[in-house]
Every structure is written in structure tokens, then in C-alpha cells.
Amino acid sequence: MSRTLLYAIVFIEGFCSLGAEIIALRRLVPHIGSSIVVTAPTIGFFLLALALGYASGAKVSGNYLKIVARNFLISAALAGIGLAGITVDWMFAHLQPVLIAYLFFIGGVLCPIAWLLGQTVPILTNLMQAERTGEASGMALYWSTLGSFLGSISLSLLVMQWLGVSAAVVACACGLLIGSLLLAPRSKKIIAFSLLTATIAAGFNYRHEVAADTAYAEYIISPVDLEGQNNPRAFWVNKSLASSLDDTDPPNTTRYIKHLRKIMIADLAFKDKEILVLGAGGFTLSHREPLNHYTYVDIDPAIKNIAEKHFLHEAILGEFIVDDARRFIATTERRFDALVVDVYSSHTSIPSHLVTREFWAGTRRALKPDGLLLANLILDGKLETPYARNLLATIDSVFGRCAVEVLHKGEALSNVEVTCFASSVTRETSIYVDEKNRADLDRIRHNR
């Protein structure tokens, strides 16, 4: 084989191996989120399998092209089928608990791909004509790593953004099939198997029924059965119900949206106020609410068109800014009358950088002196878990004592609405006891 063709093969290996890792991380988001405790082990398992693949490839002593072609074919099948949305959804729906599904996905799909493709460079290095061994291995690693770089950039920033994750899966599988055909261009078996694999991969990914599937989230708009409502529909983001809406006038929406509107419009009589919403969801907070001015911030640039076309059936009411929520509040010079925090990457998962004291301090900075913070949290209904207690304590450490309302007290998980005022100050507290009870004195000071 020519050196150019060998470099093309290792380039494809690098492109598709890292592409498979990126797709796997994205597929996990709707099911277990994207926190560091998910991404770090996933990357770690991938690198371990890759290292084992290097060691296995180093032991191969013959039939170099045949073995690499076989590895590419098997990897293409694993990627095209195993990384398909319907496959991953099936795993997490039927393999419980969630940890079992995760390990099955990592051990049965991602790690075998990494192990098989990791063998490529040490095997093909045997065929590279070079004056020095270091030159052969160095150039092979150069083209493999270059492929990894371009694969990560093009799949995440181009293919997923414009065509969706399923298209990225098909692109990755087809890249490996092209590599196998380059290695054995005259093999009828490989040609037939490649065509069959491409067809099956296309079928698995074509059937992933979503309204849109971007680099950040998958979106589904589905009808729901709600008594007394006119054409009710739900807006799902990463398997999580973000909002619901119907066609009555005024429209019905989710309970927590009604609760937020009640606080701002009914209780506080907001009119001509500037309201910042972190996390667009279905844009229902401002839907047909002309009294105030809304600014939505969401990291996914596609969510606006998706909501307008498939969910709202009309233009959103308000301004839309594409940005990370924490970056926006850290850099904006604007000050708002109210700030609504409604940010989730999946189910009950708030991105970890949006729960820290530093983030909540940033939200306070973005408020006017008499501004209002409203946070929609999904916590256990009894507020007994360490996560619930620590998150609420973190918010209180910035704003002082905030109002906490559990909307669904009888359920294991509930919308918990936190209301804080920028005018509040944090103070040390004391506990009333029989020996030293200052309740009457504190009450008199409060009533003055």
C-alpha cells in the first residue's frame, strides 16, 4: 500500500474513534445528564479500551490489512446500530437501574469500538516504509490525531448542529465502511457486508422520531391527554417535560409556569418590567403575555425555531440570546427586574456550574436593587435529600432567607419554586430556646 493510503486509513480511524466518543457522550445526556461524574468515567473507559487496543495491535504479526478491514467493519456496525437513538433509548428503558444501562452501553458499544480501532496504528505501522521506526510511528500518530481533532470539531459544530446527532452516527459508520473498502477494494464479502451495514445503520437512525436532534439536546413535541384542554401538547427536552400548551385563550400551560406568572403579575403587579429567563424551555412564560419584556438565554441556537414551528405555532414573545447562562450573567451589563432560573440538561439534572454559590451571586448582580429571583428546581417533595438541602442552603447564603414552595408535595419529585429578593441581606440567625427566648423582642423590632 502507498504511504498516502495508509495515512488516509489512520486518519479515518482517528476521526471515527473520537467521533464515536463524542456521540456517546451526547447520547447519554437525555438519560443521565452531562455532569463531570458522567463524562469523566466515560472518557476514562474509552481511553482504557483504546490503550488495550494499542497493546492488542502490537501483537499482530501478519494479515495486517485483513485484520484492520475486519475491525473497521465491526466498528461500523457497532457505531451505526449501537449509537443510534432508538438503541440507546431502549437500553435505558429496559435495563434498570440506570447504572446497568450505562455500563452495558459503555461495555457493549463504546469500549469495543475504541478497542478495535485502537489496533489500527500499531498494525499498519508494520507496513510503513521509513528510514526510522520513530518516523513511521510518529507520522501515523500525527494523522490519527489530526483525524481525531477534525472529527471532534466537524461532528459537534457542523454535523450535529445542522443535521442532527443521527446524521453524525451515520457519518461515523460510513467513514469506517469507506476505510474497510479502501483496505480490501476487491473483496466481494467486504463490499456486500459494507452495503448491508450502511443500510441497517441508516434504517436505525432514520427511525429516531424526534422533532430535532442537535448537539445540545433532543426535542420531541407530542400530544398529551389533558381533560378540558384544546389540542394539548408537550415540549420534551432530553426526555424531560419542559412545558405544555394548548390552543385555548388564554392558553393552558404547566403548573409551575402558572405559579411563576401569578407571583410576577398577580402578586407583584409587574408591568413594563424587564424579565430575564435562563433556560428557554418552550418559551411559554411569555407566551401571549404582553405586559412585560422578556429576554431568554439558552445555549442551543436551534431551540427558538423548533419551539416556534412545532410547539407554539407562532413567533416567541421576547428577545432570544444564544449563550451559556453563567457566562451571560457574568458578562452582561444589563440589570433586570426579575430573573427566572429554569435550566436543565435532562430530567432533574441542573448543570453543575449552575448550582454553585458563585452562580447565584452572579444572578444577584444581574438584578436591580429591588429585583426578584425565581428559581424552578426539581427536588424531592419532602426536601430531605442532601442535594435538596444543600442547594437551598447555597441560594440562601447569597440572598438571605428565600421563600420555598413545593408544588407537588405527594410526589417523590416535585417542582420546587424558590423566591428571593435582591433587597434582602444575609444575617446570622439564632435559635429560640426556653432559656434564652428573644422571639417577642424580634417581633417588636419587625413590627416597628
C-alpha positions as CSV (number, residue, x, y, z in Angstrom):
1,M,0.0,0.0,0.0
2,S,1.1,3.5,-0.7
3,R,2.0,5.7,2.2
4,T,-0.8,8.2,1.3
5,L,-3.4,5.4,1.5
6,L,-2.0,4.2,4.9
7,Y,-2.2,7.7,6.3
8,A,-5.8,8.0,5.0
9,I,-6.7,4.9,6.9
10,V,-5.3,6.1,10.2
11,F,-6.9,9.5,9.6
12,I,-10.3,7.7,9.3
13,E,-9.5,5.7,12.5
14,G,-8.8,8.9,14.4
15,F,-11.8,10.8,13.0
16,C,-14.3,8.0,13.7
17,S,-12.9,6.8,17.1
18,L,-13.2,10.2,18.7
19,G,-16.4,10.9,16.8
20,A,-17.9,7.8,18.4
21,E,-16.8,9.1,21.9
22,I,-18.4,12.5,21.3
23,I,-21.6,10.9,20.0
24,A,-21.7,8.6,23.0
25,L,-21.4,11.5,25.4
26,R,-24.2,13.3,23.6
27,R,-26.4,10.2,23.6
28,L,-26.0,9.9,27.4
29,V,-27.2,13.5,28.1
30,P,-31.0,12.8,27.9
31,H,-30.7,9.8,30.2
32,I,-28.0,10.7,32.9
33,G,-27.0,14.2,32.1
34,S,-23.6,15.7,31.3
35,S,-22.1,16.3,34.7
36,I,-18.4,15.6,35.4
37,V,-19.3,12.3,37.2
38,V,-20.7,11.1,33.8
39,T,-18.2,12.5,31.3
40,A,-15.1,11.7,33.3
41,P,-15.7,7.9,33.7
42,T,-16.9,7.7,30.1
43,I,-13.8,9.3,28.8
44,G,-11.7,7.1,31.1
45,F,-13.3,3.9,29.9
46,F,-12.8,5.0,26.3
47,L,-9.1,5.7,26.9
48,L,-8.7,2.4,28.7
49,A,-10.2,0.4,25.8
50,L,-8.0,2.4,23.4
51,A,-4.9,1.5,25.4
52,L,-5.9,-2.1,25.4
53,G,-6.4,-1.9,21.6
54,Y,-2.9,-0.5,21.2
55,A,-1.5,-3.4,23.1
56,S,-3.5,-5.9,21.1
57,G,-2.5,-4.4,17.8
58,A,1.2,-4.5,18.8
59,K,0.9,-8.4,19.0
60,V,-0.4,-8.8,15.4
61,S,2.3,-10.3,13.2
62,G,0.5,-11.0,9.9
63,N,-2.6,-10.4,7.7
64,Y,-2.4,-6.7,8.6
65,L,-4.8,-5.4,6.0
66,K,-7.4,-8.1,6.5
67,I,-7.5,-7.6,10.3
68,V,-7.8,-3.8,10.1
69,A,-10.6,-4.2,7.5
70,R,-12.4,-6.6,9.7
71,N,-12.0,-4.2,12.7
72,F,-13.4,-1.3,10.7
73,L,-16.4,-3.3,9.6
74,I,-17.3,-4.5,13.1
75,S,-16.8,-1.0,14.4
76,A,-19.0,0.5,11.7
77,A,-21.8,-2.0,12.7
78,L,-21.4,-1.2,16.4
79,A,-21.4,2.6,15.8
80,G,-24.3,2.6,13.3
81,I,-26.6,0.4,15.4
82,G,-25.3,0.8,19.0
83,L,-25.1,4.6,18.9
84,A,-28.5,5.0,17.2
85,G,-31.0,6.9,19.3
86,I,-33.6,4.1,19.4
87,T,-30.9,1.7,20.6
88,V,-29.7,3.9,23.4
89,D,-33.3,4.7,24.4
90,W,-34.1,1.0,24.5
91,M,-31.2,0.3,26.8
92,F,-32.1,2.9,29.3
93,A,-35.8,2.0,29.2
94,H,-35.3,-1.8,29.7
95,L,-32.0,-2.2,31.6
96,Q,-32.5,-1.0,35.2
97,P,-31.2,0.5,37.4
98,V,-29.7,3.3,35.2
99,L,-26.1,2.2,36.2
100,I,-26.7,-1.2,34.5
101,A,-27.8,0.5,31.3
102,Y,-24.8,2.9,31.4
103,L,-22.3,0.0,31.9
104,F,-24.0,-2.0,29.1
105,F,-23.7,0.9,26.7
106,I,-20.1,1.6,27.6
107,G,-19.0,-2.0,27.8
108,G,-21.1,-3.3,24.8
109,V,-20.8,-0.4,22.4
110,L,-18.2,2.4,23.1
111,C,-15.3,0.3,24.5
112,P,-15.4,-2.3,21.8
113,I,-15.3,0.4,19.1
114,A,-12.3,2.0,20.9
115,W,-10.5,-1.4,21.3
116,L,-11.0,-2.4,17.7
117,L,-9.9,1.0,16.3
118,G,-7.0,1.3,18.7
119,Q,-5.3,-1.6,17.0
120,T,-5.1,0.3,13.7
121,V,-1.9,2.4,14.2
122,P,0.3,-0.4,15.7
123,I,-0.8,-2.8,12.9
124,L,-0.4,-0.5,10.0
125,T,2.9,0.8,11.2
126,N,4.4,-2.5,10.1
127,L,3.6,-1.6,6.5
128,M,5.1,1.9,6.6
129,Q,8.3,2.3,4.7
130,A,10.5,4.7,6.7
131,E,14.2,5.1,7.5
132,R,13.5,5.1,11.2
133,T,10.8,3.4,13.4
134,G,10.2,6.7,15.1
135,E,9.3,8.3,11.8
136,A,6.8,5.6,10.9
137,S,5.0,5.7,14.3
138,G,5.2,9.5,14.6
139,M,3.6,10.1,11.2
140,A,0.9,7.5,11.9
141,L,0.1,9.1,15.2
142,Y,0.1,12.6,13.6
143,W,-2.5,11.6,11.0
144,S,-4.6,9.7,13.6
145,T,-4.6,12.6,16.0
146,L,-5.3,15.1,13.2
147,G,-8.3,12.9,12.3
148,S,-9.5,13.0,15.9
149,F,-9.2,16.8,16.0
150,L,-11.2,17.3,12.8
151,G,-13.7,14.6,13.8
152,S,-14.4,16.3,17.1
153,I,-14.8,19.7,15.5
154,S,-16.8,18.8,12.4
155,L,-19.2,16.4,14.1
156,S,-20.0,18.6,17.1
157,L,-20.0,22.0,15.5
158,L,-21.2,21.2,12.0
159,V,-23.0,17.9,11.5
160,M,-24.8,17.8,14.9
161,Q,-25.7,21.4,14.7
162,W,-27.1,21.4,11.1
163,L,-28.2,17.8,10.5
164,G,-28.5,16.2,14.0
165,V,-26.9,13.5,16.1
166,S,-28.3,10.7,14.0
167,A,-26.6,12.1,10.9
168,A,-23.3,12.2,12.9
169,V,-23.8,8.5,13.7
170,V,-24.3,7.6,10.0
171,A,-21.3,9.7,9.0
172,C,-19.1,7.9,11.6
173,A,-20.3,4.5,10.4
174,C,-19.9,5.3,6.7
175,G,-16.4,6.7,7.3
176,L,-15.4,3.3,8.8
177,L,-17.0,1.4,5.9
178,I,-15.1,3.6,3.4
179,G,-11.9,2.7,5.3
180,S,-12.7,-1.0,5.1
181,L,-13.3,-0.7,1.3
182,L,-10.0,1.1,0.8
183,L,-8.2,-1.7,2.6
184,A,-9.9,-4.5,0.6
185,P,-11.3,-3.0,-2.6
186,R,-11.7,-6.3,-4.4
187,S,-13.3,-8.3,-1.6
188,K,-16.9,-9.2,-2.5
189,K,-17.6,-10.1,1.0
190,I,-16.5,-6.8,2.4
191,I,-18.4,-4.9,-0.2
192,A,-21.6,-6.8,0.5
193,F,-21.2,-6.5,4.3
194,S,-20.4,-2.8,4.0
195,L,-23.6,-2.2,1.9
196,L,-25.7,-4.2,4.4
197,T,-24.2,-2.4,7.4
198,A,-24.8,1.0,5.8
199,T,-28.4,0.1,5.0
200,I,-29.1,-1.1,8.6
201,A,-27.3,1.9,10.2
202,A,-29.4,4.3,8.0
203,G,-32.6,2.5,9.0
204,F,-31.8,2.5,12.7
205,N,-31.0,6.2,12.7
206,Y,-33.8,7.3,10.3
207,R,-36.4,5.9,12.7
208,H,-35.3,8.1,15.7
209,E,-38.5,10.0,16.0
210,V,-37.7,13.5,17.3
211,A,-38.6,16.9,16.2
212,A,-35.0,17.9,16.3
213,D,-31.7,16.4,17.5
214,T,-29.0,19.0,18.0
215,A,-25.5,18.9,19.6
216,Y,-27.1,20.1,22.9
217,A,-30.4,18.2,23.1
218,E,-33.1,16.2,21.5
219,Y,-36.5,17.8,21.2
220,I,-39.9,16.0,21.0
221,I,-43.3,17.6,20.7
222,S,-46.0,15.2,21.4
223,P,-49.8,15.3,22.0
224,V,-50.9,14.7,25.6
225,D,-54.3,13.7,27.0
226,L,-55.4,16.5,29.4
227,E,-59.1,16.8,30.1
228,G,-60.8,20.0,29.2
229,Q,-57.9,21.3,27.1
230,N,-57.9,22.1,23.4
231,N,-55.2,20.3,21.4
232,P,-52.8,20.0,24.4
233,R,-49.2,19.2,23.5
234,A,-45.9,18.7,25.4
235,F,-42.5,20.0,24.7
236,W,-39.8,17.5,25.7
237,V,-36.2,18.3,26.1
238,N,-33.8,15.4,26.6
239,K,-36.6,13.1,27.8
240,S,-37.7,15.8,30.3
241,L,-41.0,17.6,30.1
242,A,-40.1,21.3,29.7
243,S,-43.5,22.7,29.1
244,S,-47.0,22.1,27.9
245,L,-49.5,24.2,26.0
246,D,-52.9,24.1,24.4
247,D,-54.9,26.3,22.0
248,T,-57.5,27.8,24.4
249,D,-57.5,31.5,25.0
250,P,-55.8,32.2,27.3
251,P,-53.7,29.0,26.8
252,N,-53.2,26.4,29.5
253,T,-49.7,25.6,30.4
254,T,-47.8,23.7,33.1
255,R,-48.5,24.4,36.8
256,Y,-45.1,25.9,37.6
257,I,-45.4,28.4,34.7
258,K,-48.8,29.4,36.1
259,H,-47.2,29.8,39.5
260,L,-44.4,32.0,38.2
261,R,-46.9,34.2,36.4
262,K,-49.0,34.5,39.5
263,I,-46.1,35.7,41.5
264,M,-45.0,38.3,39.0
265,I,-48.3,39.5,37.5
266,A,-50.9,38.9,40.1
267,D,-49.0,39.2,43.4
268,L,-46.4,41.8,42.4
269,A,-48.3,43.6,39.7
270,F,-45.4,43.5,37.2
271,K,-46.0,45.8,34.2
272,D,-43.3,47.0,31.7
273,K,-40.7,45.1,33.6
274,E,-37.5,43.6,32.2
275,I,-37.5,39.8,32.9
276,L,-34.5,37.6,32.2
277,V,-35.2,33.8,31.7
278,L,-32.2,31.4,31.9
279,G,-33.3,28.3,30.0
280,A,-35.8,28.8,27.2
281,G,-37.8,25.6,27.5
282,G,-40.8,26.1,25.4
283,F,-40.9,29.9,25.7
284,T,-44.2,29.6,27.5
285,L,-43.5,32.1,30.3
286,S,-44.0,35.0,27.9
287,H,-46.5,33.3,25.6
288,R,-49.3,35.8,24.9
289,E,-48.2,37.8,28.0
290,P,-47.7,41.4,26.6
291,L,-47.4,43.2,29.9
292,N,-43.7,42.8,30.3
293,H,-40.5,42.5,28.3
294,Y,-38.8,39.0,28.3
295,T,-35.2,38.1,27.4
296,Y,-34.5,34.4,27.0
297,V,-30.9,32.9,27.3
298,D,-30.3,29.4,26.1
299,I,-27.2,27.6,24.9
300,D,-28.8,25.9,21.9
301,P,-29.3,28.2,18.9
302,A,-31.9,25.8,17.4
303,I,-34.4,25.8,20.2
304,K,-36.2,29.0,19.1
305,N,-37.1,27.8,15.6
306,I,-38.1,24.4,17.0
307,A,-40.4,25.9,19.6
308,E,-42.0,28.3,17.1
309,K,-42.5,25.8,14.4
310,H,-43.6,22.7,16.3
311,F,-44.8,23.9,19.7
312,L,-46.0,27.5,19.9
313,H,-47.1,27.7,16.2
314,E,-46.3,31.4,16.3
315,A,-43.3,33.6,17.0
316,I,-41.9,33.8,20.5
317,L,-42.7,36.9,22.6
318,G,-39.4,38.4,23.7
319,E,-35.7,38.5,22.8
320,F,-33.6,35.4,22.4
321,I,-29.9,35.3,23.1
322,V,-27.7,32.3,22.5
323,D,-25.2,31.9,25.3
324,D,-24.3,29.8,28.3
325,A,-26.4,31.0,31.3
326,R,-23.4,31.5,33.6
327,R,-21.4,33.3,31.0
328,F,-24.2,35.6,30.2
329,I,-24.9,36.8,33.8
330,A,-21.2,37.2,34.4
331,T,-20.7,39.5,31.4
332,T,-23.9,41.3,30.9
333,E,-24.2,45.0,31.9
334,R,-28.0,44.9,31.9
335,R,-30.0,44.8,35.1
336,F,-33.3,43.1,35.3
337,D,-36.4,43.5,37.4
338,A,-36.8,39.7,37.6
339,L,-34.6,36.7,36.8
340,V,-36.1,33.3,36.3
341,V,-33.7,30.3,36.5
342,D,-35.1,27.3,34.7
343,V,-32.0,25.4,33.5
344,Y,-31.9,21.6,33.0
345,S,-29.8,19.3,30.8
346,S,-32.1,16.3,31.5
347,H,-34.8,15.0,33.8
348,T,-33.8,16.5,37.1
349,S,-30.2,17.4,36.2
350,I,-29.2,21.1,36.5
351,P,-25.7,21.6,35.0
352,S,-23.3,21.6,38.0
353,H,-21.8,25.0,37.2
354,L,-25.3,26.5,37.7
355,V,-25.8,25.4,41.3
356,T,-22.8,27.0,42.9
357,R,-22.6,30.0,45.2
358,E,-20.7,31.9,42.6
359,F,-23.5,31.3,40.0
360,W,-26.2,32.6,42.4
361,A,-24.1,35.6,43.3
362,G,-24.0,36.3,39.5
363,T,-27.7,36.2,39.3
364,R,-28.0,38.7,42.2
365,R,-25.5,41.0,40.4
366,A,-27.7,40.9,37.3
367,L,-30.8,42.1,39.3
368,K,-31.9,45.7,40.0
369,P,-31.7,46.6,43.7
370,D,-35.3,45.7,44.2
371,G,-35.2,42.8,41.8
372,L,-36.7,39.3,42.1
373,L,-35.2,35.9,41.7
374,L,-37.4,33.0,40.8
375,A,-35.8,29.5,40.5
376,N,-37.6,26.4,39.3
377,L,-36.0,23.4,40.9
378,I,-36.9,19.7,40.7
379,L,-36.2,18.2,44.1
380,D,-37.7,15.5,46.3
381,G,-41.1,16.6,47.6
382,K,-40.1,16.4,51.3
383,L,-36.8,18.3,50.7
384,E,-35.0,15.6,52.7
385,T,-32.1,14.7,50.3
386,P,-28.7,16.2,50.8
387,Y,-28.9,17.7,47.3
388,A,-32.2,19.5,48.1
389,R,-31.0,20.8,51.4
390,N,-27.5,21.9,50.1
391,L,-28.9,23.6,47.0
392,L,-31.5,25.6,49.0
393,A,-28.8,26.5,51.6
394,T,-26.5,27.7,48.8
395,I,-29.2,30.0,47.4
396,D,-29.9,31.3,51.0
397,S,-26.2,32.0,51.5
398,V,-26.4,34.6,48.7
399,F,-29.9,36.0,49.0
400,G,-30.7,35.5,52.7
401,R,-33.9,33.6,53.6
402,C,-35.9,32.8,50.4
403,A,-39.5,31.5,50.1
404,V,-39.7,27.8,49.1
405,E,-42.9,26.4,47.7
406,V,-43.3,22.7,46.9
407,L,-46.0,22.3,44.2
408,H,-46.4,18.5,44.3
409,K,-46.0,17.5,47.9
410,G,-47.3,14.0,47.4
411,E,-44.8,13.0,44.7
412,A,-41.3,11.7,45.0
413,L,-40.0,14.5,42.7
414,S,-41.7,17.9,42.6
415,N,-41.3,21.4,41.1
416,V,-39.9,23.5,43.9
417,E,-40.3,27.2,43.4
418,V,-37.7,29.5,45.2
419,T,-38.4,33.2,45.5
420,C,-35.7,35.6,46.6
421,F,-35.4,39.4,46.7
422,A,-32.2,41.3,45.9
423,S,-33.1,43.7,48.6
424,S,-32.7,41.0,51.3
425,V,-29.4,40.7,53.2
426,T,-27.9,37.7,54.7
427,R,-27.8,37.8,58.5
428,E,-26.6,35.5,61.3
429,T,-29.5,33.6,62.8
430,S,-30.2,32.3,66.3
431,I,-32.4,29.6,67.7
432,Y,-35.2,30.3,70.2
433,V,-34.9,28.2,73.3
434,D,-36.6,28.4,76.7
435,E,-33.5,29.6,78.5
436,K,-32.9,32.5,76.0
437,N,-36.1,33.3,74.0
438,R,-35.9,36.6,72.1
439,A,-39.0,35.9,70.0
440,D,-41.0,38.8,71.5
441,L,-38.2,41.3,71.1
442,D,-37.5,40.2,67.5
443,R,-41.2,40.5,66.7
444,I,-41.4,44.1,68.1
445,R,-38.4,45.1,66.1
446,H,-40.0,43.6,63.0
447,N,-43.3,45.5,63.5
448,R,-41.7,48.9,64.0
